[in-house]
Amino acid sequence: MEGGNSPNLQLQQLPLATAAVSVQPHTDSFSYKENLIGALLAIFGHLVISIALNLQKYSHIRLAGSKDPRAYFKTKTWWCGLFLLVLGELGVFSSYAFAPLSLIVPLSAVSVIASAIIGIIFIKEKWKPKDFLSCGLAIIGTYLLVTFGPNSHEKMTGENITRHLVSWPFLLYMLVEIIIFCLLLYFYKEKNANYIVVILLLVALLGSMTVVTVKAVAGMIVVSIQGNLQLDYPIFYIMLVCMIATAIFQATFLAQASQLYDSSQIASIGYILSTTVAITAGATFYLDFTGEDVLHICMFALGCLIAFLGVFLITRNRKKCVPFEPYISMDAMPGMQNMHDKGIAVQPDLKASFSYGALENNDNMPEIYTPATLPIVQEQHGSKGVSAPPYRVLEHSKKE
């Protein structure tokens, strides 16, 4: 009797065990605590990164304005900035192990907000009232992102990552991304399509793979620290190599873009494109929005749009100030004729695009710096046939 009842007992216990296994991921998928830890780590990391970059910027500015012959990397301020930069990157890196990828990526707007505020306080950058509105929009968007972000959590084990890697949604996404990347690279290299959107789209496509691999590597390291070793899986080293390779190529394209376009344009357009592509990659690879209701998804999308608008306005309003450089007006010298005198084009007029002595555009130069030209006055000295050389008199009207 006991031998006959033991198979029935085993069959009755098996559904209970499977049911217990299926309930555990469901309870973990709504862990707001892990979301909060990841979001706080990301915000902390981006704040520290912005402080570090402004410290290094302050070091360069102070050396440029002094007679200190030392190089920038020999100053304590620059090394302090480098240490904080590494600390901030570690904070952002570890945040991917706790919160979904689609929640962490848009939080890079915190770095733009913090850099703008720190620039006002410490570097004395000028701000207009509309800049406060831009920061307010970015902060509201960030709040909506944290509040309505996805709550899908999964143990980053080697088996789970391998299963996601060979899933058909991600394989289809990779096929589309590779085709788009090859087309953009062809137009960029062969057709000289050096448009900022083309370059930053290449950066965004590479960046999406970078954040996917970063989450996998960071998650497997955290799981290994918790006691379940994952470093002996080959997928860990595959993800590590892909993370380093995509980050290097991403930095290469960013360096090329910085040589062609202003940093404010790169920051705003790059943030919008990289965030959009990275959220798409996270939703495809890690299934971030699985089980989320329509309201949370719509509010999350609204937060992204508001954050995009805030970052765009912040970077658009922060234009580089072109300092006034004194120049020598060649037509103020005796004996020189102006291009309007008797139709002889000898010297360029001061209203032209450029003037001698400085490579600065003077189209929008204030009137206080614009010399007034008076007619040539010839005086008779001695005989009637001899005339004095023409002189041009410059007057500066001081208008407060």
Disulfide bonds with the S-S distance in Angstrom:
none
